[in-house]
Amino acid sequence: MATGEGSLDGIESRELVTAEENEEAFIVQGEVWGFSDADRVPHRLFAVNRMIGGLALGAFFEERMIGFCFAMPGAKPGGRP
């Protein structure tokens, strides 16, 4: 599984692995994009995504999540990417 960590101008990026981080990403979707609860990626899907080989990275400034990216693997019938 791919992982990532880094820092740039006080902004730290790291893989989201805890339930608390997943919940924080759920909240960020509402704060940043104004999404309703029904339109947000549910925090439980972040955990499932990680189990199937996906990746979610959070951007943190002074330990507060300010953004994230979410990549979910997909396959066509027959297992083709």
C-alpha positions in Angstrom: 0.0 0.0 0.0 1.3 3.4 -0.9 1.8 5.9 1.9 2.9 9.5 2.0 4.3 12.0 4.5 5.8 15.3 3.9 5.9 18.9 5.0 5.9 22.2 3.1 5.8 25.7 4.7 4.3 24.3 7.9 1.7 22.2 6.1 2.1 18.5 6.9 0.7 15.7 4.7 0.1 12.3 6.0 -2.0 9.2 5.4 -5.4 9.2 7.2 -5.5 6.0 9.3 -7.5 6.7 12.5 -11.3 6.9 12.9 -10.8 10.5 14.3 -8.9 11.6 11.1 -11.7 10.0 8.9 -14.3 11.9 10.9 -12.3 15.1 10.5 -12.2 14.6 6.7 -16.0 14.2 6.8 -16.3 17.5 8.6 -13.9 19.3 6.3 -16.1 18.5 3.3 -18.9 20.4 4.9 -16.8 23.3 6.0 -14.8 23.8 2.8 -17.3 22.8 0.1 -20.6 23.3 1.9 -21.6 19.7 1.2 -24.6 18.3 3.1 -24.1 15.1 5.1 -25.7 13.1 2.2 -23.2 14.5 -0.3 -20.0 13.8 1.7 -17.8 10.8 1.5 -18.8 9.0 4.8 -16.0 8.5 7.3 -16.7 4.7 7.2 -15.8 4.7 3.5 -12.4 6.1 4.3 -11.7 2.9 6.4 -13.1 0.6 3.7 -11.1 2.4 1.1 -7.9 1.8 3.0 -8.6 -1.9 3.3 -9.1 -2.3 -0.5 -5.9 -0.5 -1.4 -7.1 3.1 -1.6 -5.3 6.1 -0.2 -6.5 9.1 1.7 -4.0 11.9 2.6 -4.7 14.8 4.9 -3.1 18.2 4.8 -2.6 19.6 8.3 -1.5 23.0 9.6 -0.7 23.2 13.3 -2.4 19.8 13.7 -5.7 21.0 12.2 -6.8 19.3 8.9 -7.2 21.9 6.2 -7.7 19.6 3.3 -7.4 16.0 2.1 -7.3 13.9 -1.1 -9.1 10.6 -1.6 -8.2 7.9 -4.1 -10.2 4.8 -4.5 -9.0 1.9 -6.8 -11.4 0.7 -9.4 -11.5 -2.3 -11.8 -13.5 -3.2 -14.8 -15.1 -6.6 -15.2 -12.4 -9.3 -15.4 -10.2 -7.3 -13.0 -8.8 -4.9 -15.6 -7.9 -1.4 -14.3 
